Amino acid sequence: MACNISGKLLQEFEDVKFPQLNSNVDGYVMRYNHSKNGFDLVSADGVLEESTETDMPQEFVEVVEGELDLDRIAQIADFDGGTFTDY
């Protein structure tokens, strides 16, 4: 799949450090990698797993819990982010 930004393919930018998008990277997200000085792809599951390894401040947890509307979350439970299409 080719992402076209202002007439340029995403892979043509100098700071993009990942291969052509296809089904091999389904479930990956783009992030800025400071050590590579550019954007790369990482597993979305891996990002979530790593985020659970660090304790969050209790104050933050309390604010998030106070602002969550569980009825609304149940309405979007069937959200599908789609997949990459290999052209």
TILUM-676067 format. One record per residue: z, x, y of N, C-alpha, C in turn; residue number from 1. Coordinates in Angstrom, 3 decimals. Each point is the difference from the previous one (the first is absolute). Example, Ala and Ser with C-alpha at 12.3 -4.5 7.8 and 13.67 -1.06 7.14 Angstrom:
loke n_w = 7.800 | n_u = 13.190 | n_v = -5.690 | ca_w = 0.000 | ca_u = -0.890 | ca_v = 1.190 | c_w = 0.000 | c_u = 0.900 | c_v = 1.200 | nuse = 1
loke n_w = -0.720 | n_u = -0.350 | n_v = 1.050 | ca_w = 0.060 | ca_u = 0.820 | ca_v = 1.190 | c_w = 0.730 | c_u = -0.770 | c_v = 1.090 | nuse = 2
***
This chain:
loke n_w = 0.000 | n_u = 0.854 | n_v = -1.175 | ca_w = 0.000 | ca_u = -0.854 | ca_v = 1.175 | c_w = 0.000 | c_u = 0.891 | c_v = 1.226 | nuse = 1
loke n_w = -0.832 | n_u = -0.265 | n_v = 0.907 | ca_w = -0.098 | ca_u = 0.793 | ca_v = 1.217 | c_w = 0.618 | c_u = -0.758 | c_v = 1.163 | nuse = 2
loke n_w = 0.973 | n_u = 0.632 | n_v = 0.640 | ca_w = 0.584 | ca_u = -0.587 | ca_v = 1.208 | c_w = -0.764 | c_u = 0.567 | c_v = 1.186 | nuse = 3
loke n_w = -0.506 | n_u = -0.854 | n_v = 0.852 | ca_w = -0.811 | ca_u = 0.429 | ca_v = 1.120 | c_w = 0.756 | c_u = -0.248 | c_v = 1.302 | nuse = 4
loke n_w = 0.327 | n_u = 1.071 | n_v = 0.701 | ca_w = 0.723 | ca_u = -0.088 | ca_v = 1.267 | c_w = -0.885 | c_u = 0.590 | c_v = 1.081 | nuse = 5
loke n_w = -0.427 | n_u = -0.825 | n_v = 0.924 | ca_w = -0.859 | ca_u = 0.432 | ca_v = 1.104 | c_w = -1.228 | c_u = 0.765 | c_v = -0.489 | nuse = 6
loke n_w = -0.652 | n_u = -0.514 | n_v = -1.033 | ca_w = -1.221 | ca_u = 0.622 | ca_v = -0.487 | c_w = 0.213 | c_u = 1.237 | c_v = -0.840 | nuse = 7
loke n_w = 1.237 | n_u = 0.300 | n_v = -0.372 | ca_w = 0.294 | ca_u = 1.189 | ca_v = -0.775 | c_w = 0.763 | c_u = -0.391 | c_v = -1.263 | nuse = 8
loke n_w = -0.344 | n_u = 0.600 | n_v = -1.127 | ca_w = 0.735 | ca_u = -0.255 | ca_v = -1.228 | c_w = 1.370 | c_u = 0.668 | c_v = 0.081 | nuse = 9
loke n_w = 0.995 | n_u = -0.636 | n_v = -0.589 | ca_w = 1.361 | ca_u = 0.525 | ca_v = 0.040 | c_w = 0.060 | c_u = 1.432 | c_v = -0.538 | nuse = 10
loke n_w = -0.724 | n_u = 0.276 | n_v = -1.088 | ca_w = 0.016 | ca_u = 1.337 | ca_v = -0.592 | c_w = -0.651 | c_u = 1.055 | c_v = 0.893 | nuse = 11
loke n_w = -0.729 | n_u = -0.396 | n_v = 1.036 | ca_w = -0.655 | ca_u = 0.957 | ca_v = 0.893 | c_w = 0.947 | c_u = 0.564 | c_v = 1.062 | nuse = 12
loke n_w = 1.159 | n_u = -0.619 | n_v = 0.177 | ca_w = 0.954 | ca_u = 0.530 | ca_v = 0.971 | c_w = 0.634 | c_u = 1.274 | c_v = -0.547 | nuse = 13
loke n_w = 0.202 | n_u = 0.993 | n_v = 0.853 | ca_w = 0.514 | ca_u = 1.296 | ca_v = -0.431 | c_w = 1.395 | c_u = -0.066 | c_v = -0.594 | nuse = 14
loke n_w = 0.818 | n_u = -0.959 | n_v = 0.440 | ca_w = 1.373 | ca_u = -0.049 | ca_v = -0.478 | c_w = 0.198 | c_u = -0.939 | c_v = -1.196 | nuse = 15
loke n_w = -1.092 | n_u = -0.422 | n_v = -0.638 | ca_w = 0.093 | ca_u = -0.821 | ca_v = -1.205 | c_w = -0.137 | c_u = 0.925 | c_v = -1.200 | nuse = 16
loke n_w = 1.027 | n_u = 0.022 | n_v = -0.837 | ca_w = 0.067 | ca_u = 0.943 | ca_v = -1.122 | c_w = 0.032 | c_u = -0.723 | c_v = -1.338 | nuse = 17
loke n_w = -0.876 | n_u = -0.973 | n_v = -0.195 | ca_w = -0.031 | ca_u = -0.681 | ca_v = -1.286 | c_w = -1.434 | c_u = -0.333 | c_v = -0.392 | nuse = 18
loke n_w = -0.209 | n_u = -0.274 | n_v = -1.298 | ca_w = -1.352 | ca_u = -0.243 | ca_v = -0.509 | c_w = -0.504 | c_u = -1.389 | c_v = 0.349 | nuse = 19
loke n_w = -1.209 | n_u = -0.286 | n_v = -0.438 | ca_w = -0.605 | ca_u = -1.316 | ca_v = 0.171 | c_w = 0.939 | c_u = -1.064 | c_v = -0.564 | nuse = 20
loke n_w = 0.113 | n_u = -1.125 | n_v = 0.707 | ca_w = 0.848 | ca_u = -1.092 | ca_v = -0.472 | c_w = -0.704 | c_u = -0.739 | c_v = -1.125 | nuse = 21
loke n_w = 0.708 | n_u = -0.187 | n_v = -1.114 | ca_w = -0.527 | ca_u = -0.742 | ca_v = -1.142 | c_w = 1.164 | c_u = -0.508 | c_v = -0.836 | nuse = 22
loke n_w = -0.276 | n_u = -0.533 | n_v = -1.164 | ca_w = 1.052 | ca_u = -0.588 | ca_v = -0.833 | c_w = 1.020 | c_u = 1.026 | c_v = -0.468 | nuse = 23
loke n_w = -0.314 | n_u = 1.289 | n_v = 0.035 | ca_w = 0.957 | ca_u = 1.032 | ca_v = -0.401 | c_w = 1.184 | c_u = 0.090 | c_v = 0.951 | nuse = 24
loke n_w = -0.180 | n_u = -0.448 | n_v = 1.220 | ca_w = 1.088 | ca_u = 0.059 | ca_v = 0.984 | c_w = 0.497 | c_u = -1.401 | c_v = 0.365 | nuse = 25
loke n_w = -0.268 | n_u = -0.963 | n_v = -0.867 | ca_w = 0.520 | ca_u = -1.351 | ca_v = 0.189 | c_w = 1.523 | c_u = 0.065 | c_v = -0.061 | nuse = 26
loke n_w = 0.673 | n_u = -0.600 | n_v = 0.943 | ca_w = 1.461 | ca_u = 0.045 | ca_v = 0.050 | c_w = 0.525 | c_u = 1.167 | c_v = 0.826 | nuse = 27
loke n_w = -0.887 | n_u = 0.734 | n_v = 0.657 | ca_w = 0.402 | ca_u = 1.108 | ca_v = 0.856 | c_w = -0.055 | c_u = -0.434 | c_v = 1.462 | nuse = 28
loke n_w = 0.778 | n_u = 0.677 | n_v = 0.826 | ca_w = 0.003 | ca_u = -0.254 | ca_v = 1.437 | c_w = -0.276 | c_u = 1.299 | c_v = 0.738 | nuse = 29
loke n_w = -0.570 | n_u = -0.127 | n_v = 1.185 | ca_w = -0.299 | ca_u = 1.174 | ca_v = 0.816 | c_w = 1.224 | c_u = 0.346 | c_v = 0.839 | nuse = 30
loke n_w = 0.312 | n_u = 1.295 | n_v = 0.078 | ca_w = 1.115 | ca_u = 0.455 | ca_v = 0.835 | c_w = -0.384 | c_u = 1.319 | c_v = 0.661 | nuse = 31
loke n_w = 0.716 | n_u = 0.324 | n_v = 1.078 | ca_w = -0.223 | ca_u = 1.293 | ca_v = 0.633 | c_w = 0.897 | c_u = 1.020 | c_v = -0.686 | nuse = 32
loke n_w = -0.575 | n_u = 1.091 | n_v = -0.479 | ca_w = 0.734 | ca_u = 1.051 | ca_v = -0.689 | c_w = 0.041 | c_u = 1.217 | c_v = 0.916 | nuse = 33
loke n_w = 1.166 | n_u = 0.255 | n_v = 0.563 | ca_w = 0.139 | ca_u = 1.092 | ca_v = 0.969 | c_w = -0.327 | c_u = 1.357 | c_v = -0.627 | nuse = 34
loke n_w = 0.399 | n_u = 0.212 | n_v = -1.262 | ca_w = -0.253 | ca_u = 1.303 | ca_v = -0.624 | c_w = -1.493 | c_u = 0.249 | c_v = -0.231 | nuse = 35
loke n_w = -0.796 | n_u = -1.067 | n_v = -0.145 | ca_w = -1.453 | ca_u = 0.132 | ca_v = -0.147 | c_w = -0.717 | c_u = -0.148 | c_v = 1.333 | nuse = 36
loke n_w = 0.756 | n_u = -0.366 | n_v = 1.024 | ca_w = -0.560 | ca_u = -0.225 | ca_v = 1.331 | c_w = -1.116 | c_u = -1.031 | c_v = -0.038 | nuse = 37
loke n_w = 0.239 | n_u = -1.076 | n_v = -0.747 | ca_w = -1.001 | ca_u = -1.054 | ca_v = -0.089 | c_w = 0.484 | c_u = -1.169 | c_v = -0.831 | nuse = 38
loke n_w = -0.872 | n_u = -0.966 | n_v = -0.182 | ca_w = 0.316 | ca_u = -1.198 | ca_v = -0.762 | c_w = -0.327 | c_u = 0.212 | c_v = -1.470 | nuse = 39
loke n_w = 0.860 | n_u = -0.515 | n_v = -0.877 | ca_w = -0.278 | ca_u = 0.024 | ca_v = -1.428 | c_w = 0.389 | c_u = -1.337 | c_v = -0.602 | nuse = 40
loke n_w = -0.197 | n_u = -0.132 | n_v = -1.302 | ca_w = 0.342 | ca_u = -1.232 | ca_v = -0.702 | c_w = 1.183 | c_u = 0.258 | c_v = -0.918 | nuse = 41
loke n_w = 0.924 | n_u = -0.947 | n_v = -0.042 | ca_w = 1.152 | ca_u = 0.097 | ca_v = -0.888 | c_w = 0.201 | c_u = -1.345 | c_v = -0.683 | nuse = 42
loke n_w = 0.618 | n_u = 0.038 | n_v = -1.149 | ca_w = 0.271 | ca_u = -1.215 | ca_v = -0.750 | c_w = 0.988 | c_u = -0.875 | c_v = 0.772 | nuse = 43
loke n_w = -0.356 | n_u = -1.265 | n_v = 0.200 | ca_w = 0.915 | ca_u = -0.926 | ca_v = 0.680 | c_w = 1.288 | c_u = -0.136 | c_v = -0.801 | nuse = 44
loke n_w = -0.099 | n_u = -0.033 | n_v = -1.320 | ca_w = 1.201 | ca_u = -0.082 | ca_v = -0.835 | c_w = 0.874 | c_u = 1.229 | c_v = 0.198 | nuse = 45
loke n_w = -0.631 | n_u = 1.173 | n_v = 0.107 | ca_w = 0.753 | ca_u = 1.235 | ca_v = 0.210 | c_w = 0.757 | c_u = 0.002 | c_v = 1.315 | nuse = 46
loke n_w = -0.634 | n_u = -0.530 | n_v = 1.040 | ca_w = 0.651 | ca_u = -0.082 | ca_v = 1.314 | c_w = 1.240 | c_u = -0.884 | c_v = -0.095 | nuse = 47
loke n_w = -0.136 | n_u = -1.148 | n_v = -0.670 | ca_w = 1.136 | ca_u = -0.907 | ca_v = -0.151 | c_w = 1.117 | c_u = 0.632 | c_v = -0.834 | nuse = 48
loke n_w = -0.372 | n_u = 0.694 | n_v = -1.064 | ca_w = 1.003 | ca_u = 0.647 | ca_v = -0.847 | c_w = 0.752 | c_u = 1.078 | c_v = 0.776 | nuse = 49
loke n_w = -0.725 | n_u = 0.822 | n_v = 0.751 | ca_w = 0.643 | ca_u = 1.045 | ca_v = 0.792 | c_w = 0.928 | c_u = -0.581 | c_v = 1.058 | nuse = 50
loke n_w = -0.369 | n_u = -1.141 | n_v = 0.549 | ca_w = 0.817 | ca_u = -0.588 | ca_v = 1.058 | c_w = 1.347 | c_u = -0.482 | c_v = -0.528 | nuse = 51
loke n_w = 0.106 | n_u = -0.245 | n_v = -1.292 | ca_w = 1.271 | ca_u = -0.457 | ca_v = -0.565 | c_w = 0.931 | c_u = 1.156 | c_v = -0.330 | nuse = 52
loke n_w = -0.490 | n_u = 1.230 | n_v = 0.097 | ca_w = 0.816 | ca_u = 1.166 | ca_v = -0.335 | c_w = 0.926 | c_u = 0.406 | c_v = 1.139 | nuse = 53
loke n_w = -0.213 | n_u = -0.539 | n_v = 1.177 | ca_w = 0.811 | ca_u = 0.329 | ca_v = 1.166 | c_w = 0.794 | c_u = -1.230 | c_v = 0.419 | nuse = 54
loke n_w = 1.302 | n_u = 0.168 | n_v = 0.176 | ca_w = 0.817 | ca_u = -1.132 | ca_v = 0.434 | c_w = -0.356 | c_u = -0.408 | c_v = 1.417 | nuse = 55
loke n_w = -0.044 | n_u = -1.301 | n_v = 0.227 | ca_w = -0.254 | ca_u = -0.525 | ca_v = 1.334 | c_w = 1.324 | c_u = -0.269 | c_v = 0.685 | nuse = 56
loke n_w = 0.038 | n_u = 0.171 | n_v = 1.312 | ca_w = 1.239 | ca_u = -0.310 | ca_v = 0.728 | c_w = 0.358 | c_u = -1.479 | c_v = -0.192 | nuse = 57
loke n_w = 1.271 | n_u = -0.272 | n_v = -0.240 | ca_w = 0.470 | ca_u = -1.359 | ca_v = -0.241 | c_w = -0.347 | c_u = -0.924 | c_v = 1.167 | nuse = 58
loke n_w = 0.045 | n_u = 0.510 | n_v = 1.222 | ca_w = -0.328 | ca_u = -0.815 | ca_v = 1.167 | c_w = -1.443 | c_u = -0.505 | c_v = -0.079 | nuse = 59
loke n_w = -0.898 | n_u = 0.862 | n_v = -0.434 | ca_w = -1.404 | ca_u = -0.389 | ca_v = -0.140 | c_w = -0.141 | c_u = -1.097 | c_v = -1.053 | nuse = 60
loke n_w = 0.644 | n_u = 0.178 | n_v = -1.132 | ca_w = -0.059 | ca_u = -0.983 | ca_v = -1.080 | c_w = 0.497 | c_u = -1.354 | c_v = 0.495 | nuse = 61
loke n_w = 1.089 | n_u = -0.008 | n_v = 0.753 | ca_w = 0.559 | ca_u = -1.253 | ca_v = 0.502 | c_w = -0.965 | c_u = -0.703 | c_v = 0.964 | nuse = 62
loke n_w = -0.669 | n_u = 0.766 | n_v = 0.858 | ca_w = -0.959 | ca_u = -0.589 | ca_v = 0.934 | c_w = -1.173 | c_u = -0.609 | c_v = -0.767 | nuse = 63
loke n_w = -0.538 | n_u = 0.723 | n_v = -0.971 | ca_w = -1.134 | ca_u = -0.508 | ca_v = -0.781 | c_w = 0.406 | c_u = -1.253 | c_v = -0.761 | nuse = 64
loke n_w = 1.154 | n_u = 0.040 | n_v = -0.643 | ca_w = 0.467 | ca_u = -1.176 | ca_v = -0.742 | c_w = 0.173 | c_u = -1.203 | c_v = 0.923 | nuse = 65
loke n_w = 0.459 | n_u = 0.231 | n_v = 1.215 | ca_w = 0.205 | ca_u = -1.077 | ca_v = 0.947 | c_w = -1.297 | c_u = -0.602 | c_v = 0.517 | nuse = 66
loke n_w = -1.083 | n_u = 0.780 | n_v = -0.026 | ca_w = -1.269 | ca_u = -0.478 | ca_v = 0.541 | c_w = -0.977 | c_u = -0.508 | c_v = -1.064 | nuse = 67
loke n_w = 0.317 | n_u = 0.203 | n_v = -1.269 | ca_w = -0.889 | ca_u = -0.470 | ca_v = -1.064 | c_w = 0.054 | c_u = -1.512 | c_v = -0.115 | nuse = 68
loke n_w = -1.156 | n_u = -0.601 | n_v = -0.127 | ca_w = -0.113 | ca_u = -1.431 | ca_v = -0.237 | c_w = -0.540 | c_u = -0.160 | c_v = -1.416 | nuse = 69
loke n_w = 0.902 | n_u = -0.182 | n_v = -0.969 | ca_w = -0.403 | ca_u = -0.026 | ca_v = -1.403 | c_w = -0.960 | c_u = -1.134 | c_v = -0.320 | nuse = 70
loke n_w = 0.091 | n_u = -1.127 | n_v = 0.716 | ca_w = -0.948 | ca_u = -1.083 | ca_v = -0.223 | c_w = -1.420 | c_u = 0.441 | c_v = 0.339 | nuse = 71
loke n_w = -0.121 | n_u = 0.757 | n_v = 1.060 | ca_w = -1.328 | ca_u = 0.464 | ca_v = 0.411 | c_w = -0.556 | c_u = 1.042 | c_v = -0.973 | nuse = 72
loke n_w = 0.859 | n_u = 0.859 | n_v = -0.514 | ca_w = -0.442 | ca_u = 1.010 | ca_v = -0.964 | c_w = -0.535 | c_u = -0.681 | c_v = -1.256 | nuse = 73
loke n_w = 0.639 | n_u = -1.065 | n_v = -0.444 | ca_w = -0.449 | ca_u = -0.726 | ca_v = -1.188 | c_w = -1.399 | c_u = -0.571 | c_v = 0.206 | nuse = 74
loke n_w = -0.360 | n_u = -0.339 | n_v = 1.218 | ca_w = -1.319 | ca_u = -0.567 | ca_v = 0.276 | c_w = -1.116 | c_u = 1.024 | c_v = -0.156 | nuse = 75
loke n_w = 0.296 | n_u = 1.273 | n_v = 0.182 | ca_w = -1.046 | ca_u = 1.031 | ca_v = -0.097 | c_w = 0.130 | c_u = 0.819 | c_v = -1.272 | nuse = 76
loke n_w = 0.726 | n_u = -0.502 | n_v = -0.982 | ca_w = 0.234 | ca_u = 0.744 | ca_v = -1.241 | c_w = -1.290 | c_u = 0.294 | c_v = -0.746 | nuse = 77
loke n_w = -1.032 | n_u = -0.807 | n_v = 0.190 | ca_w = -1.251 | ca_u = 0.200 | ca_v = -0.715 | c_w = -1.007 | c_u = 0.826 | c_v = 0.798 | nuse = 78
loke n_w = 0.456 | n_u = 0.757 | n_v = 0.972 | ca_w = -0.882 | ca_u = 0.814 | ca_v = 0.825 | c_w = -0.710 | c_u = 1.046 | c_v = -0.851 | nuse = 79
loke n_w = -1.313 | n_u = 0.114 | n_v = 0.182 | ca_w = -0.801 | ca_u = 0.976 | ca_v = -0.713 | c_w = -0.690 | c_u = 0.879 | c_v = 1.012 | nuse = 80
loke n_w = 0.299 | n_u = 1.283 | n_v = -0.010 | ca_w = -0.581 | ca_u = 0.940 | ca_v = 0.944 | c_w = -1.412 | c_u = 0.408 | c_v = -0.320 | nuse = 81
loke n_w = -0.518 | n_u = -0.428 | n_v = -1.157 | ca_w = -1.377 | ca_u = 0.317 | ca_v = -0.367 | c_w = -0.127 | c_u = 1.324 | c_v = -0.714 | nuse = 82
loke n_w = -1.239 | n_u = 0.444 | n_v = -0.168 | ca_w = -0.291 | ca_u = 1.262 | ca_v = -0.667 | c_w = -1.143 | c_u = 0.701 | c_v = 0.733 | nuse = 83
loke n_w = -0.183 | n_u = 1.265 | n_v = -0.296 | ca_w = -1.122 | ca_u = 0.743 | ca_v = 0.555 | c_w = -1.252 | c_u = -0.370 | c_v = -0.795 | nuse = 84
loke n_w = -1.112 | n_u = -0.071 | n_v = 0.665 | ca_w = -1.281 | ca_u = -0.247 | ca_v = -0.651 | c_w = -0.814 | c_u = 1.276 | c_v = 0.082 | nuse = 85
loke n_w = -0.483 | n_u = 0.443 | n_v = -1.135 | ca_w = -0.803 | ca_u = 1.225 | ca_v = -0.074 | c_w = -1.460 | c_u = -0.355 | c_v = 0.257 | nuse = 86
loke n_w = -0.565 | n_u = 0.488 | n_v = 1.101 | ca_w = -1.391 | ca_u = -0.299 | ca_v = 0.351 | c_w = -0.910 | c_u = 1.102 | c_v = -0.455 | nuse = 87
***
